[in-house]
Amino acid sequence: MRRTVLPTLVVAFLLVVPISAAAGAVATDPVAGTQPAGTVAAEAAPAAGPVAGGLTAAAGVARQERPNPCVGTMERTPDGTTLFSIQGAYGGEKTSAMVVGARPDGSVVGVHNDTAAGRWWSYDIDVLPNGNVLESTTDNRDTLIEEIDPATGEHVSERRFEDVYDTHDVDLINGDELVMNDMSQDGEDRLLVYNLTREEVVWEYYFANYTDHYPHDGGGEFGGDWTHNNDVDQIEDGVFMVSVRNFDKVVAIERDTKEVRWTLGEDDNTTILHEQHNPDYIESEDGNATVVVADSLNDRVVEYEREGDSWNQTWVLRGGGLAEPRDADRLPNGNTLIADRRAHRIVEVTPEGEVVWEMYSPYQPYDVERVGTGDESSGPTMADAGATGTTEVTGSADFDTADVEACYDHLTSVERTRLIPDAELDAVTGSTATDGSGTDGADGDTDANSTDGERDSDTESVERGDSVLGTTTGGSGPSPLGTVLALGAVAVLFAGAVVRLRR
């Protein structure tokens, strides 16, 4: 009977290896995972722009030719770290959703892999006053708002909203409130304000109740993805600006009365806006409301200034490979920082259209923020900058599918999870490192053990403010379920072998 022991142990070994590997595969396999039943599919459309093709080709050659294949044009280096979220889809395939921190030279500070932590999509990101990063993600059909410690990349707190569907945007307002969009479908599309102190929804706006602005026969199919409202910002106390994508318009809604103060665009008039994303509000020197918009299906960034009751188009950025941009932030220096969705890149462009900073971001970047420049847009209007008119993008790097695939391989292999260096966090929060010996400052030192010339960023965390969301978590990382099941299976087989020996 002892002859059964060795085969049994061999079987146990063969079982534990694949199961344990499967538990962590979501962090490394570029197309791992099957969409949970009932989840929203990616905004599927054929790949367009300068990048096309599948994910099957290996990019080893490109990876060997340059240590960091994610770097494009680098004419000018910014003053701080650039954070960007990657939704995690390419064509009909699921890829890793993540948040990336990139230094001014394009090297990677670190990567927060949401897919490895069990999330499905990655959307809006904001740097909070306490230095943490607020992010909107999804888990199955639920919206999951998470707060990430940028010094460690760990989740310090999270809020799950089981009745809120596929939230693309969330903002902290008034100190203890979250304003967020909800695409619940079945005619339940809405905006809501959740009070963190009271732990309840304190304000709602159902689009179906205002059919004069959003008729049921407009937008998408009523009862399905009808309005696809994808962005909400508080532009002044008690006024929300909302992107109603499927109606090709941006509206300003008063919180108290729920009246629409103004509207930019109209349903199916795609010469103004065409299924736009992430509009930002800027006020001109003359006090005129100005909106800069990632005008997605027009493959451009466009700016409108309101004079009286009319909107005047003051600036258009187009060409140069722009392909369904998702976000466009006006920086204090007058440049525009763009998350270029189907070109799988982040670009900083001057008012004259010159690309001065470029980094690849596969697959489907959603939101981008420059640390230290404030939330969303904080720069001048193009009218104030004297740069009105239509301009073409120039100076983009030449890249192809292999380049972008190599960048994806690179990002998903980065083990560092820090997102923002200590020195920049100190500037944002006014804090200092606990041990005073952080190696992520501006001294330019690199880690001798780094294989790609990027500084090591696994330093001690710094003491900063309390969690905004106020709900602690056990940290991030792949689920241990696979490993537990594997060990359990081994234990059962081993126990069976022992029983046989005793017989």
KELOVO-420936 format. One record per residue (C-alpha): chain; x, y, z. Coordinates in pm, whole numbers, plus 50000, padded with zeros to 5 digits. Layout:
KELOVO-420936
+-------+-------+-------+-------+
: chain :    c1 :    c2 :    c3 :
+-------+-------+-------+-------+
:     A :     X :     Y :     Z :
...
+-------+-------+-------+-------+
end
This chain:
KELOVO-420936
+-------+-------+-------+-------+
: chain :    c1 :    c2 :    c3 :
+-------+-------+-------+-------+
:     A : 50000 : 50000 : 50000 :
:     A : 50301 : 50228 : 50052 :
:     A : 50339 : 50242 : 49674 :
:     A : 50040 : 50478 : 49665 :
:     A : 50215 : 50747 : 49867 :
:     A : 50456 : 50874 : 49603 :
:     A : 50193 : 50901 : 49328 :
:     A : 49961 : 51078 : 49570 :
:     A : 50224 : 51337 : 49662 :
:     A : 50305 : 51390 : 49295 :
:     A : 49938 : 51454 : 49224 :
:     A : 49926 : 51698 : 49516 :
:     A : 50225 : 51886 : 49381 :
:     A : 50076 : 51906 : 49034 :
:     A : 49753 : 52035 : 49183 :
:     A : 49898 : 52307 : 49405 :
:     A : 50117 : 52461 : 49137 :
:     A : 49849 : 52543 : 48881 :
:     A : 49595 : 52653 : 49142 :
:     A : 49844 : 52880 : 49318 :
:     A : 49955 : 53020 : 48986 :
:     A : 49597 : 53089 : 48889 :
:     A : 49547 : 53287 : 49210 :
:     A : 49806 : 53539 : 49098 :
:     A : 49760 : 53518 : 48724 :
:     A : 49531 : 53818 : 48716 :
:     A : 49829 : 54038 : 48797 :
:     A : 50039 : 53922 : 48505 :
:     A : 49818 : 53789 : 48227 :
:     A : 49732 : 54080 : 47994 :
:     A : 49394 : 53936 : 47907 :
:     A : 49316 : 53742 : 48225 :
:     A : 48970 : 53731 : 48370 :
:     A : 48619 : 53676 : 48247 :
:     A : 48368 : 53954 : 48288 :
:     A : 48133 : 53885 : 48579 :
:     A : 47773 : 53825 : 48483 :
:     A : 47580 : 54146 : 48447 :
:     A : 47874 : 54384 : 48429 :
:     A : 47890 : 54666 : 48179 :
:     A : 48089 : 54574 : 47871 :
:     A : 48377 : 54797 : 47766 :
:     A : 48274 : 55081 : 47539 :
:     A : 48352 : 54852 : 47252 :
:     A : 48449 : 54991 : 46917 :
:     A : 48706 : 54887 : 46661 :
:     A : 49052 : 55009 : 46751 :
:     A : 49129 : 55333 : 46571 :
:     A : 49411 : 55583 : 46547 :
:     A : 49780 : 55495 : 46534 :
:     A : 49746 : 55175 : 46734 :
:     A : 49560 : 54870 : 46612 :
:     A : 49577 : 54495 : 46639 :
:     A : 49551 : 54228 : 46904 :
:     A : 49750 : 54146 : 47217 :
:     A : 49907 : 53824 : 47103 :
:     A : 50238 : 53951 : 46967 :
:     A : 50530 : 53948 : 47209 :
:     A : 50728 : 54269 : 47234 :
:     A : 51054 : 54128 : 47363 :
:     A : 51268 : 54285 : 47091 :
:     A : 51133 : 54632 : 47157 :
:     A : 51178 : 54579 : 47530 :
:     A : 51544 : 54490 : 47481 :
:     A : 51615 : 54793 : 47261 :
:     A : 51515 : 55043 : 47529 :
:     A : 51468 : 54976 : 47902 :
:     A : 51151 : 55183 : 47930 :
:     A : 50940 : 55149 : 47613 :
:     A : 50666 : 55376 : 47750 :
:     A : 50850 : 55700 : 47674 :
:     A : 50747 : 55903 : 47370 :
:     A : 50834 : 56265 : 47296 :
:     A : 51024 : 56439 : 47577 :
:     A : 51091 : 56797 : 47461 :
:     A : 51027 : 56952 : 47802 :
:     A : 51007 : 56784 : 48138 :
:     A : 50729 : 56888 : 48377 :
:     A : 50788 : 56989 : 48736 :
:     A : 50607 : 56698 : 48892 :
:     A : 50473 : 56345 : 48873 :
:     A : 50194 : 56261 : 48631 :
:     A : 49924 : 56022 : 48751 :
:     A : 49698 : 55845 : 48505 :
:     A : 49438 : 55572 : 48525 :
:     A : 49405 : 55298 : 48265 :
:     A : 49053 : 55158 : 48227 :
:     A : 49167 : 54810 : 48123 :
:     A : 49019 : 54709 : 47787 :
:     A : 49144 : 54670 : 47432 :
:     A : 48893 : 54593 : 47161 :
:     A : 48691 : 54305 : 47302 :
:     A : 48963 : 54186 : 47539 :
:     A : 49004 : 54258 : 47911 :
:     A : 49340 : 54399 : 48016 :
:     A : 49478 : 54517 : 48349 :
:     A : 49312 : 54821 : 48502 :
:     A : 49566 : 55030 : 48690 :
:     A : 49692 : 55365 : 48812 :
:     A : 50043 : 55470 : 48707 :
:     A : 50273 : 55730 : 48855 :
:     A : 50526 : 55866 : 48603 :
:     A : 50822 : 56093 : 48674 :
:     A : 50905 : 56396 : 48458 :
:     A : 51149 : 56185 : 48250 :
:     A : 50883 : 55920 : 48184 :
:     A : 51028 : 55664 : 48423 :
:     A : 50773 : 55484 : 48637 :
:     A : 50741 : 55565 : 49005 :
:     A : 50512 : 55267 : 49051 :
:     A : 50189 : 55098 : 48950 :
:     A : 49872 : 55035 : 49150 :
:     A : 49718 : 54732 : 48979 :
:     A : 49342 : 54742 : 49036 :
:     A : 49286 : 54417 : 48848 :
:     A : 49523 : 54235 : 49084 :
:     A : 49317 : 54376 : 49371 :
:     A : 48995 : 54233 : 49227 :
:     A : 48858 : 54546 : 49057 :
:     A : 48726 : 54549 : 48701 :
:     A : 48753 : 54906 : 48562 :
:     A : 48966 : 55205 : 48668 :
:     A : 48818 : 55550 : 48609 :
:     A : 48850 : 55892 : 48775 :
:     A : 49147 : 55975 : 49000 :
:     A : 49200 : 56281 : 49223 :
:     A : 49472 : 56372 : 49471 :
:     A : 49300 : 56453 : 49800 :
:     A : 49410 : 56724 : 50048 :
:     A : 49556 : 56450 : 50270 :
:     A : 49775 : 56333 : 49981 :
:     A : 49583 : 56010 : 49920 :
:     A : 49441 : 55927 : 49578 :
:     A : 49063 : 55898 : 49542 :
:     A : 48961 : 55659 : 49265 :
:     A : 48639 : 55530 : 49116 :
:     A : 48649 : 55159 : 49029 :
:     A : 48401 : 54877 : 48981 :
:     A : 48364 : 54531 : 49131 :
:     A : 48108 : 54314 : 48954 :
:     A : 47805 : 54544 : 48920 :
:     A : 47898 : 54759 : 49220 :
:     A : 48074 : 55092 : 49230 :
:     A : 48376 : 55082 : 49458 :
:     A : 48524 : 55414 : 49564 :
:     A : 48871 : 55363 : 49702 :
:     A : 49133 : 55574 : 49875 :
:     A : 49491 : 55480 : 49792 :
:     A : 49798 : 55568 : 49997 :
:     A : 50034 : 55699 : 49726 :
:     A : 50339 : 55620 : 49940 :
:     A : 50259 : 55247 : 49949 :
:     A : 50000 : 55187 : 49677 :
:     A : 49775 : 55015 : 49931 :
:     A : 49403 : 55074 : 49978 :
:     A : 49363 : 55258 : 50307 :
:     A : 48984 : 55274 : 50285 :
:     A : 48697 : 55207 : 50049 :
:     A : 48322 : 55250 : 50012 :
:     A : 48108 : 55002 : 49823 :
:     A : 47787 : 55132 : 49663 :
:     A : 47578 : 54829 : 49571 :
:     A : 47299 : 55036 : 49417 :
:     A : 47528 : 55260 : 49213 :
:     A : 47632 : 55132 : 48873 :
:     A : 47955 : 55191 : 48683 :
:     A : 48048 : 55527 : 48834 :
:     A : 48300 : 55701 : 48606 :
:     A : 48352 : 56008 : 48824 :
:     A : 48360 : 56087 : 49194 :
:     A : 48471 : 56408 : 49367 :
:     A : 48510 : 56503 : 49731 :
:     A : 48316 : 56826 : 49793 :
:     A : 48235 : 57036 : 50098 :
:     A : 48477 : 56840 : 50313 :
:     A : 48261 : 56534 : 50377 :
:     A : 48051 : 56466 : 50068 :
:     A : 48103 : 56260 : 49756 :
:     A : 47932 : 56373 : 49436 :
:     A : 47916 : 56094 : 49180 :
:     A : 47739 : 55978 : 48865 :
:     A : 47530 : 55663 : 48843 :
:     A : 47444 : 55471 : 48525 :
:     A : 47203 : 55229 : 48688 :
:     A : 47000 : 55188 : 48365 :
:     A : 46632 : 55085 : 48364 :
:     A : 46561 : 55459 : 48350 :
:     A : 46736 : 55510 : 48684 :
:     A : 47032 : 55712 : 48553 :
:     A : 47111 : 55974 : 48815 :
:     A : 47355 : 56195 : 49002 :
:     A : 47390 : 56165 : 49376 :
:     A : 47560 : 56322 : 49675 :
:     A : 47665 : 56087 : 49955 :
:     A : 47738 : 56240 : 50296 :
:     A : 48029 : 56058 : 50462 :
:     A : 47945 : 56193 : 50808 :
:     A : 47581 : 56087 : 50795 :
:     A : 47661 : 55781 : 50579 :
:     A : 47364 : 55832 : 50351 :
:     A : 47261 : 55975 : 50016 :
:     A : 47146 : 56333 : 50079 :
:     A : 47073 : 56447 : 49721 :
:     A : 46965 : 56280 : 49396 :
:     A : 46892 : 56395 : 49043 :
:     A : 46709 : 56146 : 48818 :
:     A : 46745 : 56235 : 48452 :
:     A : 46418 : 56061 : 48364 :
:     A : 46231 : 56320 : 48571 :
:     A : 46339 : 56602 : 48337 :
:     A : 46226 : 56490 : 47994 :
:     A : 46227 : 56847 : 47862 :
:     A : 46607 : 56827 : 47875 :
:     A : 46649 : 56450 : 47827 :
:     A : 46359 : 56301 : 47626 :
:     A : 46318 : 55926 : 47647 :
:     A : 46354 : 55898 : 47271 :
:     A : 46688 : 56082 : 47277 :
:     A : 47033 : 55965 : 47377 :
:     A : 47070 : 55590 : 47391 :
:     A : 46798 : 55331 : 47433 :
:     A : 46579 : 55423 : 47732 :
:     A : 46608 : 55154 : 47994 :
:     A : 46958 : 55067 : 47878 :
:     A : 47266 : 55285 : 47859 :
:     A : 47039 : 55584 : 47806 :
:     A : 47218 : 55904 : 47918 :
:     A : 47564 : 55762 : 47987 :
:     A : 47625 : 56057 : 48218 :
:     A : 47997 : 56019 : 48275 :
:     A : 48126 : 56321 : 48466 :
:     A : 48009 : 56558 : 48741 :
:     A : 48201 : 56848 : 48895 :
:     A : 48099 : 57112 : 49146 :
:     A : 48192 : 57433 : 48960 :
:     A : 48068 : 57666 : 49232 :
:     A : 47890 : 57625 : 49561 :
:     A : 47564 : 57445 : 49483 :
:     A : 47617 : 57412 : 49107 :
:     A : 47715 : 57090 : 48929 :
:     A : 47848 : 57064 : 48574 :
:     A : 47754 : 56732 : 48416 :
:     A : 47858 : 56554 : 48097 :
:     A : 47553 : 56380 : 47948 :
:     A : 47744 : 56187 : 47686 :
:     A : 47466 : 56022 : 47489 :
:     A : 47289 : 56358 : 47453 :
:     A : 47607 : 56525 : 47320 :
:     A : 47589 : 56801 : 47578 :
:     A : 47721 : 56944 : 47901 :
:     A : 47479 : 57102 : 48149 :
:     A : 47505 : 57306 : 48469 :
:     A : 47251 : 57200 : 48733 :
:     A : 47162 : 57392 : 49048 :
:     A : 47161 : 57166 : 49352 :
:     A : 46878 : 57335 : 49541 :
:     A : 46625 : 57379 : 49261 :
:     A : 46754 : 57110 : 49017 :
:     A : 46707 : 57363 : 48739 :
:     A : 46941 : 57362 : 48441 :
:     A : 47134 : 57690 : 48449 :
:     A : 47293 : 57648 : 48105 :
:     A : 47348 : 57392 : 47833 :
:     A : 47642 : 57346 : 47596 :
:     A : 47560 : 57126 : 47294 :
:     A : 47249 : 56942 : 47184 :
:     A : 47147 : 56586 : 47108 :
:     A : 47276 : 56464 : 46770 :
:     A : 47430 : 56800 : 46676 :
:     A : 47776 : 56649 : 46663 :
:     A : 47938 : 56964 : 46524 :
:     A : 47937 : 57102 : 46881 :
:     A : 48012 : 56791 : 47087 :
:     A : 48005 : 56422 : 47005 :
:     A : 47989 : 56180 : 47300 :
:     A : 48229 : 56386 : 47507 :
:     A : 48410 : 56305 : 47832 :
:     A : 48540 : 56492 : 48136 :
:     A : 48461 : 56858 : 48065 :
:     A : 48650 : 57106 : 48285 :
:     A : 48527 : 57448 : 48393 :
:     A : 48755 : 57752 : 48378 :
:     A : 48659 : 58115 : 48436 :
:     A : 48817 : 58373 : 48206 :
:     A : 48976 : 58697 : 48324 :
:     A : 48651 : 58869 : 48224 :
:     A : 48451 : 58627 : 48436 :
:     A : 48312 : 58429 : 48142 :
:     A : 48235 : 58062 : 48192 :
:     A : 48472 : 57852 : 47979 :
:     A : 48458 : 57477 : 47923 :
:     A : 48744 : 57267 : 47787 :
:     A : 48622 : 56927 : 47670 :
:     A : 48767 : 56598 : 47551 :
:     A : 48535 : 56581 : 47249 :
:     A : 48580 : 56209 : 47209 :
:     A : 48411 : 56097 : 46888 :
:     A : 48521 : 56415 : 46710 :
:     A : 48881 : 56312 : 46791 :
:     A : 48966 : 56653 : 46930 :
:     A : 48992 : 56875 : 47235 :
:     A : 48767 : 57181 : 47212 :
:     A : 48711 : 57492 : 47422 :
:     A : 48398 : 57707 : 47443 :
:     A : 48351 : 58043 : 47614 :
:     A : 48010 : 58170 : 47718 :
:     A : 47923 : 58529 : 47637 :
:     A : 47572 : 58627 : 47740 :
:     A : 47350 : 58334 : 47644 :
:     A : 47574 : 58208 : 47364 :
:     A : 47873 : 57975 : 47347 :
:     A : 48163 : 58068 : 47123 :
:     A : 48414 : 57808 : 47011 :
:     A : 48750 : 57963 : 47098 :
:     A : 49001 : 57680 : 47046 :
:     A : 49022 : 57341 : 46875 :
:     A : 49307 : 57092 : 46897 :
:     A : 49293 : 56812 : 46643 :
:     A : 49501 : 56579 : 46426 :
:     A : 49839 : 56432 : 46513 :
:     A : 49689 : 56095 : 46598 :
:     A : 49430 : 56214 : 46853 :
:     A : 49186 : 55924 : 46884 :
:     A : 48887 : 55952 : 47120 :
:     A : 49049 : 56160 : 47395 :
:     A : 48897 : 56095 : 47737 :
:     A : 49037 : 56376 : 47950 :
:     A : 49192 : 56720 : 47888 :
:     A : 49327 : 56934 : 48174 :
:     A : 49453 : 57290 : 48129 :
:     A : 49780 : 57324 : 48321 :
:     A : 49900 : 57642 : 48492 :
:     A : 50163 : 57689 : 48218 :
:     A : 49889 : 57706 : 47953 :
:     A : 49956 : 57361 : 47808 :
:     A : 49686 : 57093 : 47793 :
:     A : 49740 : 56746 : 47940 :
:     A : 49540 : 56482 : 47753 :
:     A : 49446 : 56119 : 47812 :
:     A : 49422 : 55999 : 47451 :
:     A : 49212 : 55686 : 47475 :
:     A : 49252 : 55490 : 47153 :
:     A : 49602 : 55617 : 47090 :
:     A : 49691 : 55464 : 47430 :
:     A : 49900 : 55760 : 47542 :
:     A : 49923 : 56066 : 47764 :
:     A : 50034 : 56388 : 47590 :
:     A : 50107 : 56742 : 47703 :
:     A : 50045 : 56986 : 47419 :
:     A : 50120 : 57359 : 47391 :
:     A : 49851 : 57608 : 47280 :
:     A : 50013 : 57596 : 46937 :
:     A : 49973 : 57216 : 46918 :
:     A : 50331 : 57103 : 46983 :
:     A : 50366 : 56780 : 47182 :
:     A : 50625 : 56845 : 47453 :
:     A : 50568 : 56542 : 47678 :
:     A : 50433 : 56202 : 47580 :
:     A : 50401 : 55865 : 47747 :
:     A : 50221 : 55551 : 47632 :
:     A : 49945 : 55417 : 47855 :
:     A : 49789 : 55091 : 47730 :
:     A : 49506 : 55008 : 47728 :
:     A : 49258 : 55294 : 47723 :
:     A : 49376 : 55569 : 47958 :
:     A : 49081 : 55734 : 48127 :
:     A : 49194 : 56017 : 48355 :
:     A : 49519 : 56210 : 48400 :
:     A : 49637 : 56447 : 48672 :
:     A : 49962 : 56640 : 48719 :
:     A : 50049 : 56633 : 49089 :
:     A : 50067 : 56977 : 49245 :
:     A : 49863 : 57162 : 48981 :
:     A : 49527 : 57129 : 49154 :
:     A : 49222 : 56924 : 49067 :
:     A : 49119 : 56914 : 48700 :
:     A : 49203 : 57231 : 48501 :
:     A : 49383 : 57514 : 48676 :
:     A : 49532 : 57712 : 48387 :
:     A : 49425 : 58002 : 48166 :
:     A : 49161 : 57997 : 47897 :
:     A : 49293 : 58002 : 47543 :
:     A : 49125 : 58339 : 47490 :
:     A : 49323 : 58480 : 47781 :
:     A : 49638 : 58314 : 47647 :
:     A : 49582 : 58471 : 47304 :
:     A : 49585 : 58133 : 47131 :
:     A : 49239 : 58102 : 46980 :
:     A : 49153 : 57918 : 46660 :
:     A : 49209 : 57568 : 46525 :
:     A : 49550 : 57408 : 46565 :
:     A : 49697 : 57078 : 46454 :
:     A : 49893 : 56849 : 46684 :
:     A : 50260 : 56815 : 46585 :
:     A : 50565 : 56645 : 46727 :
:     A : 50422 : 56311 : 46837 :
:     A : 50662 : 56018 : 46847 :
:     A : 50625 : 55748 : 46585 :
:     A : 50499 : 55436 : 46754 :
:     A : 50316 : 55123 : 46656 :
:     A : 50140 : 54825 : 46807 :
:     A : 50464 : 54656 : 46914 :
:     A : 50573 : 54969 : 47104 :
:     A : 50246 : 54988 : 47293 :
:     A : 50247 : 54615 : 47370 :
:     A : 50602 : 54649 : 47502 :
:     A : 50487 : 54933 : 47727 :
:     A : 50199 : 54721 : 47856 :
:     A : 50440 : 54439 : 47936 :
:     A : 50663 : 54689 : 48113 :
:     A : 50386 : 54843 : 48327 :
:     A : 50239 : 54508 : 48429 :
:     A : 50584 : 54387 : 48535 :
:     A : 50657 : 54685 : 48764 :
:     A : 50650 : 54560 : 49124 :
:     A : 50679 : 54900 : 49291 :
:     A : 50339 : 55021 : 49410 :
:     A : 50428 : 55372 : 49528 :
:     A : 50263 : 55639 : 49309 :
:     A : 50403 : 55974 : 49424 :
:     A : 50755 : 56044 : 49560 :
:     A : 50783 : 56172 : 49916 :
:     A : 50907 : 56517 : 49822 :
:     A : 50597 : 56587 : 49616 :
:     A : 50365 : 56445 : 49880 :
:     A : 50528 : 56674 : 50135 :
:     A : 50462 : 56969 : 49907 :
:     A : 50096 : 56869 : 49858 :
:     A : 50021 : 56797 : 50225 :
:     A : 50283 : 56999 : 50412 :
:     A : 50403 : 56677 : 50578 :
:     A : 50754 : 56548 : 50628 :
:     A : 50885 : 56193 : 50605 :
:     A : 50878 : 56005 : 50936 :
:     A : 51241 : 55902 : 50917 :
:     A : 51370 : 56192 : 50709 :
:     A : 51554 : 55954 : 50480 :
:     A : 51319 : 55907 : 50185 :
:     A : 51501 : 55834 : 49859 :
:     A : 51227 : 55962 : 49633 :
:     A : 51319 : 56328 : 49643 :
:     A : 51454 : 56540 : 49364 :
:     A : 51815 : 56437 : 49408 :
:     A : 51804 : 56216 : 49098 :
:     A : 51960 : 55913 : 49267 :
:     A : 51880 : 55580 : 49112 :
:     A : 51868 : 55242 : 49273 :
:     A : 52173 : 55037 : 49181 :
:     A : 51961 : 54723 : 49156 :
:     A : 51707 : 54872 : 48918 :
:     A : 51699 : 54698 : 48582 :
:     A : 51545 : 54987 : 48389 :
:     A : 51712 : 55293 : 48532 :
:     A : 51412 : 55390 : 48743 :
:     A : 51457 : 55498 : 49102 :
:     A : 51356 : 55256 : 49372 :
:     A : 51050 : 55396 : 49544 :
:     A : 50971 : 55148 : 49820 :
:     A : 51053 : 55390 : 50101 :
:     A : 50890 : 55450 : 50435 :
:     A : 50546 : 55605 : 50430 :
:     A : 50490 : 55952 : 50576 :
:     A : 50239 : 56056 : 50838 :
:     A : 49950 : 56237 : 50674 :
:     A : 49583 : 56305 : 50734 :
:     A : 49319 : 56058 : 50834 :
:     A : 49129 : 55862 : 50574 :
:     A : 48862 : 56064 : 50399 :
:     A : 48633 : 55768 : 50334 :
:     A : 48676 : 55647 : 50690 :
:     A : 48641 : 55275 : 50620 :
:     A : 48959 : 55075 : 50659 :
:     A : 49046 : 54779 : 50443 :
:     A : 49291 : 54494 : 50468 :
:     A : 49509 : 54629 : 50188 :
:     A : 49527 : 54539 : 49822 :
:     A : 49645 : 54236 : 49631 :
:     A : 49513 : 53922 : 49466 :
:     A : 49262 : 53711 : 49654 :
:     A : 49420 : 53428 : 49859 :
:     A : 49130 : 53196 : 49776 :
:     A : 49324 : 53002 : 49513 :
:     A : 49612 : 52935 : 49748 :
:     A : 49378 : 52833 : 50030 :
:     A : 49198 : 52586 : 49806 :
:     A : 49529 : 52445 : 49685 :
:     A : 49659 : 52392 : 50037 :
:     A : 49329 : 52234 : 50136 :
:     A : 49349 : 51993 : 49845 :
:     A : 49704 : 51897 : 49940 :
:     A : 49599 : 51838 : 50299 :
:     A : 49316 : 51607 : 50190 :
:     A : 49545 : 51407 : 49962 :
:     A : 49815 : 51384 : 50226 :
:     A : 49563 : 51267 : 50487 :
:     A : 49443 : 51001 : 50244 :
:     A : 49800 : 50881 : 50194 :
:     A : 49854 : 50857 : 50568 :
:     A : 49537 : 50652 : 50608 :
:     A : 49654 : 50412 : 50338 :
:     A : 49993 : 50372 : 50508 :
:     A : 49829 : 50282 : 50838 :
:     A : 49622 : 50013 : 50671 :
+-------+-------+-------+-------+
end
